[in-house]
Amino acid sequence: MNWMLRSWKPATLALLLILASFTAFIQPIQAESTTINLSKNEGPIGTDVAVYGTIETAGGKYQIYWDHVKPWDGRSGLIAEGYAEGNTYATVVTIPPAYRGVHHVIVLDVMAESTAAATFNVKPEIRVEPDRGPAGLKVKVSGHLVNNEVIDIIFLNPATGDYSVVVEDAVAGSDGYFEAWFNVPQVDPGNYTVQAFLDGARPPGTPEAET
């Protein structure tokens, strides 16, 4: 009886070890998910932004879209593509002409048909040259706004809210760039703001850009 007990214990132990090894072997491997990160989450049109993350398909093709998953149409669509190194990808995109506000940058894993998105807050900028001088001075205003839109420029006294329309019907090009000239109105010395509005939208509306 003692001999049988001694023989049974090693056999039972060996069986338990085999079961434990088999259980560990069949544990599922954790798959990569599709993710996206941006090096910046706000800025003006023309900002270069690093886009990086992971996709499910090792070595697979990825595509980066602005706002909508579709071919580029001048306002939204495909802006970059490439192939992942393993499951990771990285590229740099330039923020295209767009309306002020929050937009979406989307990555698509082409084979897995999975997507992830991050947001970018577009804050268009305009410049005035020169930025100081007397009434009557001729100045240039320029910048990048949403493309192919008609723009009005106002000269605003931020203390009182009074303003003059100094440029009407300027047109941003296909790349969003515009420039126009105006003469500084006859106003008292002080600090004033130059604002760009889409045609027909003026105070108290929100300007597309200001300086």
Secondary structure, 3 states (H helix, E strand, C coil): CHHHHHHHHHHHHHHHHHHHHHHHHCCCCCCCCCCCEECCCEECCCCEEEEEEECCCCCCEEEEEECCCCCCCCCCEEEEEEECECCEEEEEEECCCCCCEEEEEEEEECCCCEEEEEEEEECCEEEEECCCCCCCCEEEEEEECCCCCEEEEEEECCCCCCEEEEEEEEECCCCCEEEEEEECCCCCCCCCEEEEEECCCCCCCCCCEEC
